[in-house]
Amino acid sequence: MSFGPIHIDHIGIATPSLDDASLFWKLIGLSQSMDDEVVEDQGVKTRFFSTSTAQLSLDAHPPMVELLEPTGEDTPIGRFLEKRGPGVQQICFRVGDLEGLISHLVENGIRMIDNEPRKGAGGKRIAFVHPKSTGGVLVELTESSH
């Protein structure tokens, strides 16, 4: 079975302030790749940094760093920060067949947070895998554009 190609899309880092957290990523040479975006239904403001300026293909981009600032305390990122403080919140993999992979994971006993894709940052379709099925890491899956 192939649900690929599968690549690291981005690493999400929770922070109380996008501006404060951006300095380091700029200093090491990453470039802010798009405007900040508020994803209302997730209660988060996002800012992406690219690890390269090279374009890989029409549907791919280099691995990114995504900074995640909560829009309020009672949001997933707000609760994450309260419980764990700033730091890596999730790793995201870009896959070729999101719905097929979700079905495959569920059929094999993997616990999903999202059994159906939903809309994430940049309008991409996403789904989260529960950390209890991944050794404690929140895994986000996103689909390559076609």
N, C-alpha and C positions, 0 to 999 in steps of 0.2 A: 504494500500500500504506500502510495506517495501522496503527501499533502503539501509538497514543496513546490518550488524551492523554499527552504526555511532558513531565515537569516535573523541575526539580532537586529531588531528595529531600533530600540532605544532602552535606556535605563532611566527609570523614573526616580527622582530624588525629592522627598518632601522637605519643604522649607517654610519658615514663617514669612520670609520676604524674598521675592524674586530678585529684587534689585541687590540686596545684600549678598545673596548666594551667587549672583552672576559674575562677580568680580574674578573669582578664581578661574572659572571656565574661560573667560576672556583673556586672562593673563597667560594661560597655557596655549593660547592660539586658536581656541574654538570660536566659531562665528555664530552669532545669533541668526537662525535660518529663516525665521518668519516672525510676524507680529504676535504678541501675546494674545491668547485666546481664553475666554471664559467659557467653560463647559458647565452650563447652569445645572443640568440634572445630576452632575457629579459634585457640584459645589467647589469647583477648582478653577484656578487661573493657571495656565501653562505657558512656559517659555522653552523653546527648543534651541539647542546648540548643536551644530554639525561638527563631526570629527574630521571632515574633509570637504573641500570645495569641489572635488571631482564628482561628476555625475556618472553613476554606475550604469544606469539604463533608464528607460522611460518609466518603469514601474518600481524602481529601487532608489535608495539613497544610502549614503554611508551611515553607520551606526550613529545614533544621536544621544545626547543627554537631555532629558526633559525635566525641568524644574517645575515643581507642583506647589502652589501656594493656595491654602484654603480660602474660600470666600466667607467662611464662618467657622465657629468652633464645632458645631454639630454637623459636620460633613465628614466623609471618609478620611480626607487628609487632615482635617482638624483633629479628629479622634486619634489618628496615627501619631501626629505630633504630640498630643497630650500624653499618650501612652508610651511612646518610644523616643520622642524627640526627633530632630532633623536627621535625615539619612536616606539610604536606599529604601524605596518603598516597593518597587516592582521592577521586573525585567520583562521586556516585550519582545516577542518573536513575530516576524512578518512571515506569513504562510501563503501558499497558493490557493488552498481550498479550506477556508475557515469552517464552513458548515460541515464538511466532510470530516475534518479533524475533530471538531466538537463531538460529532456522533461516534467516531472511533474511540475517543477518550472515555465517553460515558459508557459505551458498550464494554469497555475494559475496566470499569469500576472507578474511574477517576471522578472526583467530586468537582463539579463546576459551580462557580458563582453565577455565571450566565450560560444557560442551556441554549440560548438563541443569541445571535449577534445583536449588538446595540450600537448606537452612534457614539463615537468618541471624538477626541480632538481632531481638527482638520476634516471633520465629516467622515472619517474612516470607520469601517465596521470593526468592532472589537468584541472580545469576550474574555472574561477572567477565569482562571483556574484557581480553585481554593488551595491555600497554602498547606492544608492538611494532606493534600495529595502530592505535594511537590517537595517535601522535606522542609517546609517552613517558609518557602519563597512564594510571594504572590507573583503569578505569571499572567501576563496579558498576552493575548493573541490578536493580531491584526491581519487583515487580508491585503495582499498585494493588489494594486489597481491593475486593471487589464486594459 
